[in-house]
């Protein structure tokens, strides 16, 4: 298995955990939440020399944080 395939499997497992964590009826709300968080991240880290992440990169890197933050906002 190549490194690329290992990364793909890792990302798919992470996505599956996210889908298992979130009820299917809340999936649209969760995606909307993630997009708002990503836009906030872009605003905070944008500009010259800032860190730029695509939406998929952001959700992959910060998936645990997003799930915890979304769960806390639901309480």
Buried (B, 14 or more C-beta within 10 A) or exposed (E): EEEEEEEEEEBEEBEEEBEEBBEEEEEEBBBEBBEEBBEEBBEEEEEEEEEEBEBEEBBBEBBEEBBEBBEEEEE
